[in-house]
Amino acid sequence: MFFKIEEYFSRDVITLARHLITQNGGIETVMVGTINNEGLICDVKRAAMGNEFSVPAVIAAAKSGEVLIHNHPSGDVRPSGADLDIAARAAEKGIGSYIIDNNVSIVFPVVERIAPETDEIESIDPDDVIAILGKNGRLKQVFEPFEFRTPQIDMAIEVTEAVNSELLLSVEAGTGTGKSFAYLVPIFLYVTANKGRKAVISTSTIALEEQLYDKDIPFLLGKLNFEDITVAVLKGRSNYLCKRRYTLFRIENIQSGFGQKENDLAETIKEIDLWMNQVNDGSRTTMNRSVAIDIWSEICADELTCEKSKCRYFNNCYFFKARRKANFASVLLVNHHLLMADVATKMETEELTGILPKFDILVIDEAHNLFKSAISFLGLSVSTHQVTKQLTRLFNPQKKYGLLTKLLDNWADAEASEKIEKTIDSLANFIPVFAHSLVPEIYSSIKDGEENLLELDSYEIRNSFYPELKKLIDHIKMISKYLAPVTKKLKEMNEDMSFLRTPADDMIFSLSTDIKGTIKKLEGFAEFFEEFCKGKKTDTTVYWGEKYRKTKSLTFSMTPVEIQHILSEHIYNVTSSVIFTSATLATGPGESGFKFFFRESGLDITEREKRSIYLASCFDYTKQIQAFICNDIPCPATEKDDFDLESIEIAEKLVKASNGGALVLFTSIKHKNEAKKMMKKLDTDVIAQGDYPVSTVIKKFRDATDSTLLATDTFWEGIDMKGDTLRNLVMIRLPFRFPSHPFVKRYVARLEEKTGQSGFIVYTLPNAVLKFKQGLGRLIRTKDDKGTVTILDRRVISKNYGRDFIKAVPAGMKFETLPADQITHKIKSFFKDKG
């Protein structure tokens, strides 16, 4: 839809804009306009000749409240995909975007003039929150089944106060609180009252992200009639299919034909073709069939191989459509990984905006996983597998093809062909040497660490395998030098032919983009290995690695020591309000219970005002659960072999007592596997984690009401089984996990030095208590659930620290300490009475 120019431009400026366009010969011209008090453009200045390369500089020079203006010589002022992308980037800075025709007679306001942000924020009235979530509130009136929950309204009021007062709030919301509604309602009221302001919600799991986007948010928006609220989900770029790369991949495989061994690949291509014709966001999780990671990596969106607005598919690019939607959304859903990537980008560019658009309110749900996500993503990692993969993308010696051979087949240029063939010969010789000689030499030279993790702070150790990596570094530099003239020539051709490209040209330039991107990645790897082997910044960086025994490959990583300071500087200190929430944030009630979380997250070092609140679960654990501690079993610490055997025998009896419907949680894969062998004769199905993918394990357990699931680390949290599917929880051992990760070891050592306390007290014990709470939380998921929980680790009653675990359990959950036979009898009686 377009408007008459007089509605947006003053008369004098219309004449000036025509003059500037005519002066440039009618080609696309970028101008920056100033708006007067009447909302009209009162002045324009020519900023650049219009192309996507000049726009970033124009955006950087423009001020909040101004408008970016450019003409379409065709006279069609409807925005293209590139226009929408530019408008979104400009909007992040508070800059509007208009498109006009050459005669300056019509205008399309892509983004209306954005009033400069003021310090005045309209506060949320707590009474408005109560009016929605209260006993007889709007939600109850429009949806009769809605249940009023005191902890939910308490949390919502606390979130409201945190947003109004611009403070940092930590909330432990027990299972059944309804914490999603408790933060969504205040957020909706805030973005409705403060147009242009944005809230970001970060989750740890896809399950919660999907629950928010597909269920909770549409429900609230539909029932409460909030106006002008747009919601978007943004995932990491590699989660989206790249139409250009997929087209290349598809053509290549169809032309080569599918052999007997490639039937699965043909089926995958068929599935993707069908999926692309459906309405979806282009992300991997929306596919009906999982795509192998090696195939997905060939067809997913990738920053270094992206043609951006020059791409034939740019207007309908899945990633850029998602990013445009995110830029204009009031509420944006992301995961912790993307949030950390945003922080990493801000660190690298030293800018206030990174991957995510600017936001005012941040909710970190499942906040107990924030520290783990920060360790994983606030650093640099490169694996030998990644290196081999990128080298073989250029040329695979076994298959005798790659990006370079494809370019030779599609582009006839004698001078370039000579350099390409020289590069192919070089790669054909080097890749086998790297994969079968250099990597094994490095692998065998490094001693194994705990759980295959390697402590590599020692400069001597890292420098000892530098000669092998130096050969890789030198080879990357060599092939980069060989191919530099080739990619330069292709770039110049692309710029000359940018408006005259044929499908054949597209193939050539598409290959060129992939080759340049692959070289950039390899150059980045070379820089990383140089720094990793020669770096001496052990006061600020943790150098570590990981061995993979099956593939005999390695990963090397550099992680900044001051993760907490990074989070404080780039999130807490620059965001108006941050809300941290989870069902397991605190090791116990009261402010002292949040000490461990504050320390891990870095909240203890920020000077901003902080508040914490502990909200008990809404469930009546006195009536819904019977809890037991076994007191006639060997100690797992001093009588390990006896304990391992007897604990399995007792667990088997307990499972029989409830006729299945049991989750048995282990802390050791080996112990779990032994239990699987011993429980084969049970009358009910026994499912063991590791037998199938996690999603399949969950489905099998959910579908078979009387089955038993034997599980380890992953299933201590995140599994949500309502009703009789899970009615009997058995915890084999207290979930102590002593630090094995090199970063955590360094972190704990610094804590010991700072506090004067042992690592067990400051890290291992509180970490185990939270894991214990997460395990307990698997059993009761609704007010109608009933079940039993049994702890087979007697240290919970024989050791002083056992009190920390008992204090952490939900109010109303009372443990009986009994011999195994009596517990078995009680469980039988419980389910007999329940039935």
Order of alpha helices (4+ residues) and beta strands (2+ residues): beta-alpha-beta-beta-alpha-beta-alpha-beta-beta-alpha-alpha-alpha-beta-alpha-beta-alpha-alpha-beta-alpha-alpha-alpha-alpha-beta-alpha-beta-alpha-beta-alpha-alpha-alpha-alpha-beta-alpha-alpha-alpha-beta-beta-alpha-beta-alpha-beta-alpha-beta-alpha-beta-alpha-beta-alpha-beta-beta-alpha-alpha-beta-alpha-alpha-beta-alpha
